[in-house]
Amino acid sequence: MNRAELADFLRRARTRLSPSDVGLATGARRRTPGLRREEVAQLAGMSTDYYTRLEQRRGSHPSRQMLGALARALRLTDAERDHLFHLAGDEPPRPGTSSGHVRPGLLMILDRLHDLPAAVLSDWGESLAQNTMSIALSGDLTGVNLIRRWFAQPETRAMFPPENHEMHGRAHVAGLRAVTAARPDDPGPAALVAELRAGSAEFEELWRSHEVVVRRPSPKRFLHPVVGTLDLDCEVLLSDGHGQQLVVHSARPGTDTYERLELLRVIGLQDLSPSTG
């Protein structure tokens, strides 16, 4: 781990970004260019103290997951991400395997979708990035594998109508099977399949059916605890060669769902549930 070079690289990557580049409010005039340390820490999901120590050459060795989070927060290119891993004394993700790194251009699109729920997912179910509207719709799922969550925590299915559960489960398994066939040497999807086949009888039954493509209906119905039922159109944009999807939900103007989605945008992340105290 080259602490001096790592600190310098992080500092320079931070100072070249503006808050608007990463979807943050600009706020008051800044004395120095770039993002603040606490803003990078917030975007990467780590403590400000730990990030500060990295820039001060005092931090402990960051995990691979943390390096990936820093690469996303700082909008690094693939080459810059690999350089970050090397400076930290780690091997960058191998070509043809899942890295979790989201290209800066995809994140820039995500940052500009202020009024629609949007998220970047890997093709094997990992939630890599969400905008505020996506978090307001389904909660903060960054770092969560949605397929594992579906089968290992069935109680989380409550955001979808029961009559749609079978369809969602089949779609999850069919998509995962297609990924493992396309990238048999990718350890992430293969390990997830082994884990779920051993731990979920429902997954095992669906896996044995050997379905590869299950079409998902549009619109997709959500049961939100505050604004109620939302029938949202779902658009999936594929990132060429990176095994990632930008998923955007929208509502047709003039519908009840459109009005409820506008209410959700106003509410944001406020907790409007009735007080029990």
C-alpha positions in Angstrom: 0.0 0.0 0.0 1.6 3.3 -1.2 0.1 5.7 1.4 1.7 8.8 0.0 0.6 8.2 -3.6 -2.8 7.0 -2.6 -3.4 10.2 -0.5 -2.3 12.4 -3.4 -4.5 10.6 -5.9 -7.6 10.8 -3.7 -7.0 14.4 -3.0 -6.6 15.3 -6.7 -9.6 13.2 -7.7 -11.7 15.0 -5.1 -10.7 18.5 -6.0 -11.5 18.1 -9.7 -15.2 17.4 -8.9 -17.9 19.9 -8.2 -21.0 19.1 -6.1 -23.2 19.3 -9.2 -21.0 16.6 -10.8 -22.2 14.1 -8.2 -25.8 15.3 -7.7 -25.2 17.4 -4.6 -26.4 20.9 -4.0 -23.8 23.6 -4.6 -24.7 25.6 -1.5 -22.7 28.6 -0.3 -19.6 29.8 -2.1 -16.6 27.5 -1.4 -13.1 28.7 -0.5 -11.4 25.8 -2.2 -12.4 23.9 -5.4 -13.8 20.4 -5.5 -15.8 18.3 -3.1 -15.3 18.4 0.7 -13.9 15.3 2.4 -17.1 14.7 4.2 -19.0 14.8 0.9 -16.7 12.1 -0.6 -17.2 10.0 2.6 -20.9 10.4 2.4 -21.0 9.3 -1.2 -18.8 6.3 -0.5 -20.7 5.3 2.6 -17.7 5.6 5.0 -16.9 7.7 8.0 -15.4 11.2 7.4 -12.7 10.3 9.9 -11.5 7.3 8.0 -11.5 9.0 4.6 -9.5 12.0 6.2 -6.9 9.5 7.5 -6.5 8.1 4.0 -5.8 11.5 2.6 -3.4 12.1 5.5 -1.5 8.9 4.8 -2.6 7.4 8.1 -5.5 5.1 7.1 -5.5 1.4 7.4 -5.7 -0.8 4.3 -9.2 -0.3 2.7 -11.2 -3.3 1.7 -12.0 -4.1 -1.9 -15.6 -3.1 -1.3 -14.4 0.2 0.1 -12.1 0.8 -2.9 -15.0 0.2 -5.2 -17.2 2.6 -3.3 -14.4 5.3 -3.5 -14.1 4.7 -7.2 -17.8 5.3 -7.7 -17.9 8.3 -5.3 -15.0 10.0 -7.2 -16.4 9.1 -10.6 -13.2 7.3 -11.7 -12.8 5.8 -15.1 -11.9 2.1 -15.4 -8.2 2.9 -15.7 -8.3 5.2 -12.7 -10.2 2.6 -10.7 -7.4 0.0 -11.5 -4.8 2.6 -10.5 -6.6 3.2 -7.1 -6.5 -0.6 -6.4 -2.8 -0.8 -7.3 -2.0 2.1 -5.0 -3.9 0.4 -2.2 -1.8 -2.8 -2.7 -4.7 -4.7 -4.2 -5.4 -6.4 -7.5 -8.1 -4.7 -9.6 -11.1 -6.7 -10.8 -10.2 -9.1 -13.6 -11.8 -8.5 -17.0 -14.9 -10.6 -17.5 -15.8 -10.5 -13.8 -18.2 -8.4 -11.8 -16.5 -5.3 -10.4 -19.3 -3.2 -9.2 -17.7 -0.2 -10.7 -20.1 2.2 -12.4 -18.9 4.3 -15.3 -18.9 8.1 -14.6 -21.2 8.7 -17.6 -23.8 6.4 -16.2 -23.6 8.0 -12.8 -23.9 11.4 -14.4 -27.2 10.4 -16.0 -28.4 9.0 -12.7 -27.5 12.3 -10.9 -29.6 14.3 -13.4 -32.8 12.2 -13.0 -34.1 14.3 -10.1 -37.8 13.6 -10.4 -37.8 9.9 -11.3 -36.7 6.8 -9.3 -33.6 5.5 -10.9 -30.9 3.0 -9.9 -27.9 1.2 -11.4 -28.0 -2.6 -10.9 -25.5 -5.3 -11.9 -26.9 -8.0 -14.2 -26.8 -10.4 -11.2 -28.9 -8.3 -8.9 -26.4 -6.0 -7.0 -27.7 -2.5 -6.3 -24.7 -0.3 -7.1 -26.2 3.2 -7.0 -29.5 5.0 -6.4 -30.8 8.5 -6.7 -32.9 10.1 -3.9 -36.2 9.2 -5.6 -35.2 5.5 -5.8 -34.4 5.5 -2.1 -37.7 7.2 -1.3 -39.5 4.5 -3.3 -37.8 1.3 -2.1 -35.4 2.3 0.7 -31.6 2.5 0.6 -30.5 -0.7 -1.1 -27.0 0.3 -2.1 -24.7 -2.7 -1.7 -27.6 -5.1 -1.4 -28.0 -8.0 -3.8 -31.7 -7.9 -4.7 -31.9 -11.6 -5.7 -30.4 -12.8 -2.4 -32.7 -10.4 -0.5 -35.8 -11.7 -2.4 -35.2 -15.4 -1.5 -33.4 -15.0 1.9 -35.7 -12.3 3.3 -39.2 -13.0 1.9 -40.7 -10.4 4.3 -39.1 -7.7 2.1 -41.5 -8.7 -0.7 -44.2 -6.6 0.9 -43.5 -3.7 -1.5 -45.0 -5.8 -4.3 -48.5 -7.3 -4.5 -48.6 -11.0 -3.6 -50.0 -12.0 -7.0 -46.8 -10.7 -8.6 -44.4 -12.6 -6.3 -44.1 -15.7 -8.5 -43.4 -13.6 -11.6 -40.6 -11.6 -9.8 -39.0 -14.7 -8.4 -39.0 -16.5 -11.8 -37.5 -13.4 -13.4 -34.7 -13.2 -10.8 -33.7 -16.8 -11.3 -33.9 -16.8 -15.1 -31.8 -13.7 -15.3 -29.2 -15.1 -12.9 -29.0 -18.3 -14.9 -28.3 -16.4 -18.1 -25.5 -14.5 -16.4 -23.8 -17.6 -15.0 -23.9 -19.2 -18.5 -22.5 -16.1 -20.1 -19.7 -15.7 -17.5 -19.0 -19.1 -16.0 -15.7 -17.9 -14.5 -17.2 -15.0 -12.7 -17.1 -15.9 -9.0 -19.8 -13.5 -7.8 -22.8 -14.9 -9.6 -21.6 -18.5 -9.2 -21.3 -18.1 -5.4 -24.7 -16.6 -5.2 -26.3 -19.5 -7.0 -24.5 -22.0 -4.8 -25.6 -20.1 -1.7 -29.3 -19.8 -2.7 -29.6 -23.4 -4.0 -28.4 -24.6 -0.6 -30.5 -22.2 1.5 -33.8 -21.7 -0.4 -36.1 -24.5 -1.5 -38.0 -22.0 -3.6 -34.9 -20.9 -5.4 -33.8 -24.5 -6.0 -37.2 -25.4 -7.5 -37.1 -22.4 -9.9 -33.4 -23.1 -10.8 -34.3 -26.7 -11.8 -37.0 -25.3 -14.2 -34.1 -23.9 -16.3 -35.9 -20.8 -17.5 -33.6 -18.2 -19.1 -35.9 -15.3 -20.1 -39.0 -14.2 -18.2 -40.6 -11.0 -19.5 -41.5 -8.5 -16.8 -44.7 -6.6 -17.2 -44.9 -2.9 -17.6 -46.1 -1.1 -15.6 -44.6 -2.6 -12.4 -46.7 -2.2 -9.3 -45.3 -1.0 -6.0 -47.1 -0.8 -2.6 -45.6 2.2 -0.9 -46.3 2.6 2.8 -46.9 6.4 2.6 -48.3 7.3 -0.9 -50.0 4.0 -1.6 -50.1 1.9 -4.8 -47.9 3.0 -7.7 -48.2 1.6 -11.2 -44.9 2.6 -12.7 -43.5 2.1 -16.2 -40.0 0.5 -16.0 -37.3 1.3 -18.6 -34.0 -0.7 -18.5 -31.0 0.8 -20.2 -28.0 -1.5 -20.7 -24.4 -0.4 -20.2 -22.5 -1.9 -23.1 -19.9 -4.5 -22.0 -20.2 -3.7 -18.3 -23.0 -6.0 -17.2 -24.9 -3.2 -15.6 -28.4 -1.7 -16.0 -29.8 1.7 -15.5 -33.4 1.1 -14.3 -35.8 4.1 -14.5 -39.4 4.2 -13.2 -41.9 6.7 -14.5 -45.6 7.4 -14.4 -47.9 8.6 -17.1 -49.1 12.2 -16.7 -52.7 12.5 -15.6 -52.8 9.3 -13.7 -53.2 8.8 -10.0 -49.8 7.3 -9.9 -48.3 10.4 -11.5 -49.8 12.5 -8.6 -48.6 10.1 -6.0 -45.1 10.0 -7.5 -45.1 13.9 -7.4 -46.1 13.6 -3.7 -43.2 11.1 -3.1 -40.8 13.6 -4.7 -42.0 16.4 -2.4 -41.8 14.1 0.7 -38.4 12.8 -0.2 -36.9 10.8 2.6 -39.1 12.3 5.4 -40.7 9.8 7.7 -44.4 10.6 7.6 -45.5 7.4 9.3 -47.9 7.8 12.3 -46.1 8.2 15.6 -46.6 5.4 18.1 -45.0 7.2 21.0 
